[in-house]
Amino acid sequence: MRSGGLMIPGTTHGAYRELIVLDQRAVVRAPIGSTHRETCTLPMKGLTARLSLDLLDLQPGQVIEYMSH
């Protein structure tokens, strides 16, 4: 099983390890058909989206529009 995770700087286990033991809630399965390179980008994309939403501080009823090229 391939999986991906995001190591947050400042935690006790560091960010660069060949092998690491993590709580199962800290990892997710890699999408079927994705390459290792593609899988590695997913956590950062999710973190960027989450931080962006937090910074927008949307109030109930407000919406955002997502446009893709």
N, C-alpha and C positions, 0 to 999 in steps of 0.2 A: 504494500500500500504506500503510495506517495502522499505526502502531506505538506502543508505549508504553514508557517507561523511568522509572527512578527516579534522580534526581540526589542524591547523598549530600553534605550540607554538609561543607565542608572539603576537597573535591577541587579540583583545579586549574582545572576548566572551569566552575565556578559552577552555579547551579540554575535561573536564568532566562535562557533564550535562545530566540529565534525559530527559529534554525537552529543545528545543532551536528553535528560529526562524531564518531561514537563507534565503538568496536570492535563488530562485529556480535554479539558475545556479551553485550553490555550491553543489548540491546533484544529484544523479542519482538513478533510480530504481534498486532494487536488481534483479539479474538474476533469472528468473523463475526456480524453483526447487532447489535453493541454500538454505542452512541453514543460520541462523543468524551468526554463527561462520565463515562460508565460506565467507559470504558477508563482514564481518568486515575486512578480510585480503586484499580485493581487492584494496582499496585506497593506502595502503602502498606498495603493489606490483607495482602499477602504478607509484607511486612517486619514488620508487627505480629504475625502468626502465628509467624513465625520467632523473633522476639525473645521472645515468650511461651514458646515451647517451650524455648528456651535457658535462660530463667529458671527453668522448672520442674525442670530438671536431672533428667529421668527416667532411671531406671536400667533395665537390661535386664529385661524381664518386667513392668514397670509400664505401665499403660495410662491413657488419659484418655478421658472421655466427652464427646462433643459433642452439645449439644441445641439445636435450632433452634425458633424460635417459629412 
